[in-house]
């Protein structure tokens, strides 16, 4: 029988307690010693690529996506083969500070097998050889058969909490539910998972336009005030480079403005955003009506187009390029 730990702490002495040790961030706002983070996104949308970029940054510390990092020794338990990881590291070199355990079980583990794996990780921590433990993904290593069963989830999460309490940051990658959900609640299975972890992260695509293909939005909900609510980044395809996008709306506008300008140039009269959208070339992915209107409004604010009308239902805004005799502004640089 487990002994009960009954040690009430005076509320004015919490800063001096061991609880402060859990605030040591390995990746500021996202991964902290003593904490469990879950990262959810659609299949093949970039979770593991993001983790590879992070692991590379954690070799010596510094920053990743504008957030401070600490030098970290990591262990990744993965459903992917060493061959898949080799292909990934050829684009994003990681280094010896991170180690891989590939497919350690035949099928899903039993609770006893899972507990034994975590005990091996605890031994690494005991000898100061482990700072970050990554599970990729939860479904492949969940003892039992259902993510919707709270008891099954706790059989996996309790050993991870034990590991975290030894000073390890734990990161669990997960898949979303099929039903559309509000941000912060997309993780598949029982709500016990989201209630148990300390930091909830979700990775979302930024849109369907070609310019959005390698851009992602990282959403955070957390018990910790340091966790950003949202962060947008772009992976430079087939390179180790990940770039923070500080003003994604402005970047998206500049990437697509030339196409919009060319369409306006072909029109003899001012048009509404809906009329322009109706003429969008069939061989190109169109923006949503809301996005196109935002682009035209931004262009009007920068003097790139003229905006006519009152913006009412009977007299909607219409847009046109300035006539050759007019002298309106040019596209201003973003930086």
Secondary structure by P-SEA (a helix, b strand, c coil): ccccbbbbbcccccccccccccccccccccccccbbbbbbbcccccaaaaaaaaaaaacccccccccccccbbbbbbccccaaaaaaaaaacccccccccccccccccccaaaaaaaaaaaaaaaaaccccbbbbccccccccccccccaaaaaaaaaaaaaaaaabbbbbbbbccccccccccccccccccccccccbbbbbbbcccccccccbbbbbbbccccccccbbbbbbcccccbbbbbccaaaaaaaacaaaaaaaaaaccccccaaaaaaacccccccccaaaaaaaaaaaaaaccccccccccccccbbbbcccccbbbbcccccc
